[in-house]
């Protein structure tokens, strides 16, 4: 496991503070702030503090770098993540939740076009998780960020299923600079 990524154990249920903070994070005003301000601030904060500080505060976040599907430009997004305890290879799981919006986030389409990504400065290969694993992983994701459950129900009401993405270390590629 590359040392650059802080290990997140998703088997621990969230305490009252994390549940309360997640409830607040799923409100309309918090989602508005997240979509219009935090998306810009968090990648900068995470890069400058080496992954220690983000507006997510108590939830683990790191910078996901993708290549723009059309532009080819590097795109950086802060993403809440956790490690899959069912895999010993350092597999990281992220949700393309977009706060439960009717469409997937742009970074999701970018990694579909080019699955070679960088996460926390570590080269990774991205794959969409198949349906057989989703139930197990969503239960773990809800421990890490309880607001995911609300995001899923909102997305379902809008006709979308939120995909989970597995990031696996690609140790044969060079690390892209943060």
Backbone as CSV, one residue per row, in Angstrom:
resi,resn,N_x,N_y,N_z,CA_x,CA_y,CA_z,C_x,C_y,C_z
1,UNK,0.853,-1.185,0.000,0.000,0.000,0.000,0.884,1.228,0.000
2,UNK,0.723,2.124,-0.945,1.501,3.344,-0.954,1.254,4.169,0.311
3,UNK,2.302,4.727,0.856,2.217,5.454,2.120,1.497,6.789,1.993
4,UNK,1.339,7.316,0.791,0.753,8.636,0.608,-0.736,8.678,0.940
5,UNK,-1.415,7.554,0.912,-2.854,7.547,1.147,-3.138,7.089,2.569
6,UNK,-3.774,7.956,3.325,-4.149,7.639,4.696,-5.186,6.519,4.683
7,UNK,-4.939,5.464,5.435,-5.849,4.320,5.469,-7.137,4.689,6.192
8,UNK,-8.255,4.338,5.563,-9.578,4.598,6.133,-10.274,3.262,6.324
9,UNK,-10.577,2.938,7.576,-11.261,1.691,7.916,-12.765,1.932,7.907
10,UNK,-13.482,1.378,6.941,-14.918,1.627,6.841,-15.772,0.717,7.719
11,UNK,-15.163,-0.165,8.486,-15.936,-1.095,9.294,-16.409,-0.463,10.600
12,UNK,-15.856,0.679,10.954,-16.243,1.358,12.191,-17.497,2.195,11.970
13,UNK,-18.579,1.939,12.716,-19.783,2.758,12.545,-19.515,4.197,13.003
14,UNK,-20.176,5.154,12.375,-19.940,6.548,12.735,-20.535,6.892,14.098
15,UNK,-19.838,7.759,14.816,-20.340,8.243,16.096,-21.388,9.325,15.893
16,UNK,-21.904,9.856,16.986,-22.979,10.842,16.906,-22.533,12.114,16.183
17,UNK,-21.275,12.541,16.381,-20.826,13.782,15.738,-20.749,13.622,14.226
18,UNK,-20.177,12.502,13.762,-20.078,12.273,12.312,-21.457,12.124,11.688
19,UNK,-22.378,11.450,12.385,-23.746,11.324,11.862,-24.414,12.691,11.780
20,UNK,-24.232,13.508,12.806,-24.831,14.855,12.818,-24.231,15.735,11.727
21,UNK,-22.916,15.692,11.580,-22.245,16.493,10.555,-22.673,16.046,9.159
22,UNK,-22.824,14.745,8.958,-23.271,14.224,7.666,-24.709,14.654,7.383
23,UNK,-25.556,14.672,8.398,-26.937,15.128,8.227,-26.953,16.577,7.775
24,UNK,-26.095,17.394,8.388,-26.001,18.800,7.996,-25.441,18.926,6.576
25,UNK,-24.476,18.078,6.223,-23.851,18.132,4.898,-24.821,17.777,3.785
26,UNK,-25.902,17.069,4.112,-26.876,16.654,3.102,-28.018,17.656,2.944
27,UNK,-27.971,18.779,3.654,-29.025,19.782,3.512,-28.821,20.590,2.230
28,UNK,-29.875,21.222,1.762,-29.798,22.017,0.531,-28.750,23.126,0.623
29,UNK,-28.709,23.916,1.729,-27.682,24.967,1.786,-26.254,24.414,1.755
30,UNK,-26.019,23.311,2.469,-24.669,22.728,2.489,-24.300,22.180,1.115
31,UNK,-25.250,21.556,0.430,-24.980,21.058,-0.920,-24.698,22.208,-1.881
32,UNK,-25.417,23.309,-1.714,-25.175,24.480,-2.559,-23.745,24.996,-2.350
33,UNK,-23.347,25.130,-1.090,-21.985,25.590,-0.780,-20.960,24.606,-1.319
34,UNK,-21.230,23.307,-1.155,-20.299,22.294,-1.648,-20.127,22.385,-3.156
35,UNK,-21.233,22.528,-3.876,-21.173,22.566,-5.344,-20.588,23.850,-5.900
36,UNK,-20.727,24.954,-5.161,-20.305,26.244,-5.696,-19.041,26.820,-5.073
37,UNK,-18.580,26.241,-3.980,-17.389,26.776,-3.315,-16.386,25.680,-2.938
38,UNK,-16.857,24.669,-2.226,-15.937,23.643,-1.728,-15.232,22.880,-2.842
39,UNK,-15.903,22.663,-3.970,-15.272,21.928,-5.075,-14.013,22.632,-5.541
40,UNK,-13.967,23.954,-5.361,-12.824,24.747,-5.778,-11.751,24.797,-4.681
41,UNK,-12.193,24.916,-3.447,-11.278,25.070,-2.308,-10.598,23.757,-1.918
42,UNK,-11.356,22.665,-1.875,-10.828,21.409,-1.330,-9.603,20.851,-2.053
43,UNK,-9.578,20.786,-3.381,-8.349,20.275,-4.005,-7.127,21.106,-3.641
44,UNK,-7.299,22.418,-3.574,-6.194,23.308,-3.200,-5.772,23.035,-1.751
45,UNK,-6.748,22.985,-0.837,-6.444,22.725,0.574,-5.735,21.378,0.762
46,UNK,-6.251,20.356,0.129,-5.669,19.016,0.281,-4.250,18.948,-0.259
47,UNK,-4.001,19.591,-1.386,-2.640,19.586,-1.933,-1.697,20.357,-1.024
48,UNK,-2.132,21.510,-0.524,-1.261,22.349,0.309,-0.978,21.758,1.680
49,UNK,-1.925,20.963,2.202,-1.757,20.397,3.550,-1.418,18.912,3.516
50,UNK,-1.062,18.405,2.348,-0.705,16.991,2.177,-1.809,16.066,2.682
51,UNK,-3.065,16.412,2.335,-4.196,15.566,2.659,-4.730,15.681,4.069
52,UNK,-4.266,16.653,4.835,-4.687,16.768,6.233,-5.923,17.635,6.435
53,UNK,-6.189,18.600,5.549,-7.287,19.542,5.775,-8.157,19.649,4.525
54,UNK,-9.473,19.573,4.746,-10.464,19.792,3.701,-11.733,20.299,4.368
55,UNK,-12.640,20.812,3.579,-13.892,21.296,4.162,-14.764,20.146,4.647
56,UNK,-14.422,18.910,4.289,-15.173,17.750,4.771,-14.898,17.479,6.248
57,UNK,-13.872,18.112,6.803,-13.476,18.038,8.212,-13.287,16.618,8.728
58,UNK,-14.357,15.961,9.187,-14.222,14.661,9.842,-14.319,13.481,8.877
59,UNK,-14.517,13.756,7.600,-14.632,12.692,6.605,-13.381,12.666,5.750
60,UNK,-12.845,11.468,5.494,-11.589,11.366,4.740,-11.776,11.792,3.285
61,UNK,-10.932,12.692,2.832,-10.992,13.162,1.438,-9.574,13.263,0.896
62,UNK,-9.446,13.048,-0.383,-8.178,13.204,-1.091,-8.468,13.726,-2.486
63,UNK,-7.408,14.101,-3.177,-7.536,14.660,-4.516,-7.476,13.541,-5.556
64,UNK,-8.507,13.503,-6.380,-8.560,12.595,-7.521,-8.237,13.416,-8.761
65,UNK,-7.197,12.997,-9.490,-6.830,13.673,-10.740,-7.224,12.793,-11.903
66,UNK,-7.982,13.377,-12.814,-8.378,12.689,-14.036,-7.950,13.551,-15.218
67,UNK,-8.002,12.974,-16.386,-7.770,13.718,-17.628,-9.125,14.040,-18.218
68,UNK,-9.331,15.294,-18.604,-10.590,15.689,-19.214,-10.904,14.812,-20.417
69,UNK,-12.113,14.285,-20.489,-12.492,13.373,-21.567,-12.391,14.048,-22.932
70,UNK,-12.716,15.328,-23.002,-12.636,16.040,-24.277,-11.377,16.892,-24.384
71,UNK,-11.017,17.552,-23.292,-9.900,18.504,-23.347,-8.533,17.860,-23.143
72,UNK,-8.492,16.769,-22.389,-7.219,16.149,-22.046,-6.500,16.865,-20.913
73,UNK,-7.084,17.939,-20.406,-6.483,18.708,-19.309,-6.635,17.961,-17.987
74,UNK,-5.707,18.178,-17.081,-5.785,17.567,-15.755,-6.907,18.226,-14.966
75,UNK,-7.751,17.404,-14.399,-8.871,17.876,-13.569,-8.671,17.326,-12.168
76,UNK,-8.849,18.172,-11.169,-8.652,17.771,-9.772,-9.946,17.962,-8.989
77,UNK,-10.332,16.910,-8.281,-11.530,16.954,-7.456,-11.237,16.309,-6.114
78,UNK,-11.786,16.893,-5.059,-11.686,16.291,-3.732,-12.792,15.243,-3.615
79,UNK,-12.420,14.060,-3.154,-13.346,12.933,-3.107,-13.259,12.259,-1.739
80,UNK,-14.426,11.970,-1.146,-14.467,11.164,0.076,-14.208,9.715,-0.342
81,UNK,-13.428,9.001,0.446,-13.006,7.655,0.066,-12.896,6.748,1.276
82,UNK,-12.714,5.448,0.996,-12.376,4.480,2.036,-11.672,3.300,1.378
83,UNK,-11.009,2.515,2.191,-10.314,1.327,1.698,-11.258,0.132,1.784
84,UNK,-11.164,-0.735,0.795,-11.988,-1.932,0.760,-11.305,-3.013,1.596
85,UNK,-11.879,-3.372,2.752,-11.229,-4.383,3.594,-11.246,-5.774,2.969
86,UNK,-12.031,-5.969,1.918,-12.080,-7.259,1.243,-10.941,-7.465,0.258
87,UNK,-10.080,-6.450,0.107,-8.950,-6.544,-0.825,-7.677,-6.113,-0.112
88,UNK,-6.635,-6.898,-0.240,-5.364,-6.589,0.414,-4.464,-5.737,-0.472
89,UNK,-4.917,-5.381,-1.674,-4.068,-4.670,-2.625,-4.119,-3.150,-2.490
90,UNK,-4.760,-2.637,-1.439,-4.834,-1.191,-1.265,-5.933,-0.550,-2.083
91,UNK,-6.936,-1.320,-2.456,-8.040,-0.809,-3.271,-8.824,0.245,-2.505
92,UNK,-9.042,1.370,-3.167,-9.772,2.498,-2.604,-11.115,2.588,-3.325
93,UNK,-12.172,2.890,-2.573,-13.508,3.016,-3.150,-13.970,4.469,-3.028
94,UNK,-14.514,4.997,-4.123,-15.104,6.334,-4.136,-16.489,6.232,-4.753
95,UNK,-17.368,7.147,-4.364,-18.738,7.169,-4.892,-18.902,8.384,-5.789
96,UNK,-19.465,8.165,-6.961,-19.753,9.272,-7.884,-21.115,9.846,-7.514
97,UNK,-21.231,10.334,-6.284,-22.535,10.713,-5.733,-23.063,12.038,-6.262
98,UNK,-22.194,13.019,-6.424,-22.600,14.347,-6.886,-23.746,14.890,-6.039
99,UNK,-23.721,14.547,-4.747,-24.743,15.038,-3.825,-26.139,14.554,-4.141
100,UNK,-26.250,13.467,-4.912,-27.557,12.944,-5.277,-28.165,13.618,-6.492
101,UNK,-27.380,14.413,-7.215,-27.887,15.109,-8.404,-28.360,14.103,-9.459
102,UNK,-29.089,14.602,-10.442,-29.652,13.758,-11.495,-28.596,13.236,-12.467
103,UNK,-27.379,13.747,-12.385,-26.318,13.325,-13.308,-25.051,13.014,-12.520
104,UNK,-24.206,12.192,-13.117,-22.927,11.853,-12.493,-21.998,13.059,-12.543
105,UNK,-21.020,13.113,-11.624,-20.046,14.211,-11.679,-19.155,14.077,-12.914
106,UNK,-18.602,15.178,-13.361,-17.775,15.168,-14.575,-16.554,14.274,-14.417
107,UNK,-15.990,14.178,-13.215,-14.811,13.331,-13.037,-15.113,11.872,-13.350
108,UNK,-16.366,11.455,-13.158,-16.753,10.078,-13.448,-16.626,9.793,-14.951
109,UNK,-17.111,10.710,-15.775,-17.007,10.538,-17.233,-15.553,10.611,-17.685
110,UNK,-14.764,11.441,-17.004,-13.344,11.524,-17.340,-12.635,10.195,-17.094
111,UNK,-12.915,9.544,-15.964,-12.216,8.278,-15.687,-12.760,7.132,-16.521
112,UNK,-13.995,7.246,-17.000,-14.479,6.240,-17.947,-13.697,6.340,-19.260
113,UNK,-13.407,7.583,-19.675,-12.661,7.796,-20.920,-11.192,7.430,-20.763
114,UNK,-10.619,7.685,-19.585,-9.212,7.372,-19.322,-9.101,6.867,-17.886
115,UNK,-9.094,5.540,-17.680,-9.089,4.984,-16.321,-7.763,5.103,-15.575
116,UNK,-6.736,5.652,-16.220,-5.475,5.884,-15.509,-5.588,7.226,-14.793
117,UNK,-5.759,7.165,-13.482,-5.956,8.362,-12.665,-4.849,8.452,-11.621
118,UNK,-4.845,9.544,-10.904,-3.954,9.710,-9.757,-4.821,10.058,-8.565
119,UNK,-4.574,9.388,-7.450,-5.326,9.632,-6.226,-4.333,9.872,-5.110
120,UNK,-4.383,11.052,-4.513,-3.436,11.433,-3.451,-1.997,11.331,-3.952
121,UNK,-1.805,11.612,-5.247,-0.472,11.566,-5.830,-0.009,10.181,-6.228
122,UNK,-0.854,9.172,-6.050,-0.505,7.785,-6.348,-1.197,7.367,-7.650
123,UNK,-0.464,6.806,-8.607,-1.104,6.325,-9.835,-2.056,5.175,-9.521
124,UNK,-3.253,5.266,-10.072,-4.276,4.250,-9.830,-4.976,3.919,-11.142
125,UNK,-5.563,2.748,-11.175,-6.426,2.338,-12.275,-7.849,2.315,-11.744
126,UNK,-8.756,2.973,-12.461,-10.146,3.085,-12.029,-11.031,2.098,-12.776
127,UNK,-11.906,1.439,-12.024,-12.913,0.569,-12.621,-14.234,0.766,-11.885
128,UNK,-15.319,0.717,-12.631,-16.636,0.822,-12.008,-16.928,-0.511,-11.333
129,UNK,-17.403,-0.431,-10.104,-17.705,-1.625,-9.315,-18.968,-2.278,-9.869
130,UNK,-18.939,-3.603,-10.012,-20.121,-4.293,-10.538,-21.186,-4.430,-9.455
131,UNK,-22.412,-4.680,-9.890,-23.561,-4.728,-8.987,-23.423,-5.768,-7.879
132,UNK,-22.697,-6.843,-8.143,-22.554,-7.915,-7.150,-21.863,-7.429,-5.878
133,UNK,-20.997,-6.440,-5.987,-20.261,-5.933,-4.821,-20.888,-4.698,-4.192
134,UNK,-21.818,-4.077,-4.880,-22.325,-2.766,-4.434,-22.977,-2.783,-3.058
135,UNK,-23.807,-3.772,-2.757,-24.481,-3.793,-1.448,-23.479,-3.796,-0.305
136,UNK,-22.472,-4.661,-0.407,-21.439,-4.740,0.638,-20.694,-3.413,0.758
137,UNK,-20.323,-2.835,-0.375,-19.546,-1.588,-0.347,-20.377,-0.392,0.090
138,UNK,-21.662,-0.353,-0.280,-22.497,0.762,0.182,-22.672,0.731,1.698
139,UNK,-22.781,-0.451,2.287,-22.878,-0.540,3.751,-21.629,0.051,4.397
140,UNK,-20.470,-0.212,3.817,-19.223,0.361,4.332,-19.166,1.861,4.072
141,UNK,-19.593,2.285,2.879,-19.579,3.713,2.529,-20.452,4.509,3.494
142,UNK,-21.584,3.947,3.882,-22.477,4.634,4.823,-21.837,4.800,6.192
143,UNK,-20.945,3.900,6.581,-20.200,4.065,7.831,-19.231,5.240,7.731
144,UNK,-18.620,5.396,6.553,-17.632,6.455,6.361,-18.313,7.814,6.243
145,UNK,-19.376,7.890,5.442,-20.089,9.152,5.213,-21.586,8.855,5.199
146,UNK,-22.252,8.966,6.346,-23.662,8.586,6.432,-24.583,9.321,5.442
147,UNK,-24.194,10.458,4.933,-25.033,11.189,3.976,-25.166,10.459,2.643
148,UNK,-24.300,9.480,2.370,-24.418,8.721,1.122,-25.805,8.079,0.996
149,UNK,-26.381,7.622,2.109,-27.703,6.984,2.064,-28.743,7.977,1.539
150,UNK,-28.691,9.189,2.015,-29.629,10.225,1.520,-29.354,10.534,0.061
151,UNK,-28.096,10.671,-0.307,-27.745,10.952,-1.704,-28.289,9.864,-2.624
152,UNK,-28.192,8.598,-2.197,-28.699,7.500,-3.029,-30.207,7.600,-3.217
153,UNK,-30.934,7.905,-2.139,-32.392,7.983,-2.265,-32.809,9.170,-3.139
154,UNK,-32.114,10.289,-3.019,-32.416,11.459,-3.860,-32.096,11.141,-5.323
155,UNK,-30.962,10.522,-5.578,-30.580,10.160,-6.952,-31.562,9.158,-7.549
156,UNK,-31.989,8.189,-6.758,-32.959,7.199,-7.239,-34.264,7.872,-7.634
157,UNK,-34.718,8.827,-6.828,-35.946,9.564,-7.151,-35.807,10.342,-8.451
158,UNK,-34.569,10.681,-8.815,-34.310,11.412,-10.059,-33.962,10.472,-11.209
159,UNK,-34.029,9.148,-10.954,-33.786,8.171,-12.003,-32.335,7.779,-12.210
160,UNK,-31.496,8.030,-11.218,-30.067,7.709,-11.355,-29.631,6.750,-10.259
161,UNK,-28.757,5.827,-10.612,-28.096,4.960,-9.643,-26.671,5.480,-9.497
162,UNK,-26.265,5.748,-8.274,-24.921,6.273,-8.029,-23.901,5.153,-8.184
163,UNK,-22.937,5.327,-9.098,-21.919,4.294,-9.262,-20.807,4.395,-8.207
164,UNK,-20.275,3.242,-7.862,-19.074,3.179,-7.032,-17.904,2.881,-7.956
165,UNK,-16.755,3.460,-7.626,-15.558,3.279,-8.442,-14.443,2.735,-7.555
166,UNK,-13.777,1.699,-8.042,-12.625,1.118,-7.344,-11.353,1.670,-7.969
167,UNK,-10.467,2.149,-7.119,-9.157,2.638,-7.545,-8.112,1.675,-7.008
168,UNK,-7.363,1.078,-7.921,-6.347,0.099,-7.537,-4.971,0.642,-7.893
169,UNK,-4.013,0.571,-6.961,-2.677,1.099,-7.259,-2.089,0.499,-8.535
170,UNK,-1.561,1.376,-9.365,-0.883,0.967,-10.605,0.589,1.250,-10.404
171,UNK,1.266,0.352,-9.757,2.638,0.595,-9.322,3.639,0.643,-10.460
172,UNK,3.222,0.306,-11.662,4.155,0.332,-12.788,4.206,1.696,-13.469
173,UNK,3.272,2.590,-13.123,3.277,3.926,-13.722,3.953,4.912,-12.797
174,UNK,4.453,5.983,-13.386,5.077,7.042,-12.607,4.029,7.868,-11.878
175,UNK,4.404,8.406,-10.742,3.528,9.277,-9.980,3.443,10.630,-10.690
176,UNK,2.206,11.082,-10.902,2.000,12.429,-11.456,2.133,13.435,-10.328
177,UNK,2.722,14.580,-10.580,2.854,15.575,-9.505,1.488,16.081,-9.069
178,UNK,1.369,16.342,-7.761,0.126,16.897,-7.181,-0.088,18.202,-7.851
